[in-house]
Amino acid sequence: MFVKFVSADRVPVAVNAAQISFISCMSDGTRIRFGEGRSVTVVEPIDEVIDRLNRTQQLPEG
């Protein structure tokens, strides 16, 4: 499931919620890390990122 955020350079980014391995708070937003050293920094605060990702994971299958 993809979740849309706004990157630090103000362009939209979509992340695959299933591939996220770590989330951390940064001075300019929230860093979302994936495997293999890949990451993206988004402007949304960490609490909003976590809430949106949690809601994505709870969607009913069907």
Phi and psi restraints in degrees (value plus and minus 20) as a CYANA .aco file:
   2 PHE   PHI    -114.7   -74.7
   2 PHE   PSI     123.9   163.9
   3 VAL   PHI    -145.5  -105.5
   3 VAL   PSI     113.8   153.8
   4 LYS   PHI    -114.5   -74.5
   4 LYS   PSI     113.0   153.0
   5 PHE   PHI    -152.6  -112.6
   5 PHE   PSI     159.2   199.2
   6 VAL   PHI    -133.7   -93.7
   6 VAL   PSI     104.0   144.0
   7 SER   PHI     -93.7   -53.7
   7 SER   PSI     148.7   188.7
   8 ALA   PHI     -81.2   -41.2
   8 ALA   PSI     -45.5    -5.5
   9 ASP   PHI    -113.5   -73.5
   9 ASP   PSI      -2.5    37.5
  10 ARG   PHI      49.6    89.6
  10 ARG   PSI       5.8    45.8
  11 VAL   PHI    -129.5   -89.5
  11 VAL   PSI     128.0   168.0
  12 PRO   PHI     -87.0   -47.0
  12 PRO   PSI     121.9   161.9
  13 VAL   PHI    -153.1  -113.1
  13 VAL   PSI     125.1   165.1
  14 ALA   PHI    -135.2   -95.2
  14 ALA   PSI     111.4   151.4
  15 VAL   PHI    -137.6   -97.6
  15 VAL   PSI     125.2   165.2
  16 ASN   PHI    -104.6   -64.6
  16 ASN   PSI      89.8   129.8
  17 ALA   PHI     -79.5   -39.5
  17 ALA   PSI     -48.8    -8.8
  18 ALA   PHI     -92.5   -52.5
  18 ALA   PSI     -37.5     2.5
  19 GLN   PHI    -119.8   -79.8
  19 GLN   PSI     -21.4    18.6
  20 ILE   PHI     -94.0   -54.0
  20 ILE   PSI     111.6   151.6
  21 SER   PHI    -131.6   -91.6
  21 SER   PSI     -41.3    -1.3
  22 PHE   PHI    -181.3  -141.3
  22 PHE   PSI     123.3   163.3
  23 ILE   PHI    -149.5  -109.5
  23 ILE   PSI     113.4   153.4
  24 SER   PHI    -159.8  -119.8
  24 SER   PSI     133.6   173.6
  25 CYS   PHI    -103.0   -63.0
  25 CYS   PSI     114.0   154.0
  26 MET   PHI    -143.3  -103.3
  26 MET   PSI     146.0   186.0
  27 SER   PHI     -86.3   -46.3
  27 SER   PSI     -49.3    -9.3
  28 ASP   PHI    -125.0   -85.0
  28 ASP   PSI      -6.1    33.9
  29 GLY   PHI     127.4   167.4
  29 GLY   PSI    -158.3  -118.3
  30 THR   PHI    -146.3  -106.3
  30 THR   PSI     110.7   150.7
  31 ARG   PHI    -113.3   -73.3
  31 ARG   PSI     105.6   145.6
  32 ILE   PHI    -128.2   -88.2
  32 ILE   PSI     100.6   140.6
  33 ARG   PHI    -127.9   -87.9
  33 ARG   PSI     124.5   164.5
  34 PHE   PHI    -140.4  -100.4
  34 PHE   PSI     158.6   198.6
  35 GLY   PHI     -86.0   -46.0
  35 GLY   PSI     147.8   187.8
  36 GLU   PHI      41.7    81.7
  36 GLU   PSI       9.7    49.7
  37 GLY   PHI      54.1    94.1
  37 GLY   PSI      -9.3    30.7
  38 ARG   PHI    -106.8   -66.8
  38 ARG   PSI     125.2   165.2
  39 SER   PHI    -178.3  -138.3
  39 SER   PSI     143.9   183.9
  40 VAL   PHI    -162.2  -122.2
  40 VAL   PSI     122.7   162.7
  41 THR   PHI    -125.4   -85.4
  41 THR   PSI     108.8   148.8
  42 VAL   PHI    -136.6   -96.6
  42 VAL   PSI     137.3   177.3
  43 VAL   PHI    -100.4   -60.4
  43 VAL   PSI     -38.8     1.2
  44 GLU   PHI     -85.7   -45.7
  44 GLU   PSI     122.9   162.9
  45 PRO   PHI     -86.9   -46.9
  45 PRO   PSI     136.0   176.0
  46 ILE   PHI     -77.3   -37.3
  46 ILE   PSI     -58.0   -18.0
  47 ASP   PHI     -83.0   -43.0
  47 ASP   PSI     -59.5   -19.5
  48 GLU   PHI     -88.6   -48.6
  48 GLU   PSI     -60.6   -20.6
  49 VAL   PHI     -80.1   -40.1
  49 VAL   PSI     -68.6   -28.6
  50 ILE   PHI     -82.4   -42.4
  50 ILE   PSI     -63.3   -23.3
  51 ASP   PHI     -81.6   -41.6
  51 ASP   PSI     -65.4   -25.4
  52 ARG   PHI     -86.3   -46.3
  52 ARG   PSI     -59.2   -19.2
  53 LEU   PHI     -87.3   -47.3
  53 LEU   PSI     -60.2   -20.2
  54 ASN   PHI     -83.6   -43.6
  54 ASN   PSI     -60.9   -20.9
  55 ARG   PHI     -85.9   -45.9
  55 ARG   PSI     -54.6   -14.6
  56 THR   PHI     -84.6   -44.6
  56 THR   PSI     -62.8   -22.8
  57 GLN   PHI     -88.9   -48.9
  57 GLN   PSI     -40.1    -0.1
  58 GLN   PHI    -113.8   -73.8
  58 GLN   PSI     -20.4    19.6
  59 LEU   PHI     -81.9   -41.9
  59 LEU   PSI     117.4   157.4
  60 PRO   PHI     -87.8   -47.8
  60 PRO   PSI     123.0   163.0
  61 GLU   PHI    -102.1   -62.1
  61 GLU   PSI     131.0   171.0
